[in-house]
């Protein structure tokens, strides 16, 4: 978390230095639309739009990955509970067998007459 903060501060400082060094006014024309601003502002807007577009493109794969992870976590929980039930039933069976053996060994033998 602190590394991300440090990187964000460094990027912000670099953006300010970039803006101060590229304050030349330019005109951007697209079809009938004209926009006049500093070179730095135009480049930073284009950079922000590029980042936004890449995030929007990656959303479907992130959603798919999150669904997959969620389903795998559910499956892990189901398998863990199944394993626990199986282990408990096996323990009960072993305990039951031991108890039966103890009961059989404790039965007194009747004297033969």
Buried (B, 14 or more C-beta within 10 A) or exposed (E): EEEEEEEEEEEEEEBEEBBEEBEEEBEEEEEEEEEEEBBBBBBBEEEEEEEEEEEEEEEEEEEEEEEEEEEEEEEEEEEEEEEEEEEEEEEEEEEEEEEEEEEEEEEEEEEEE
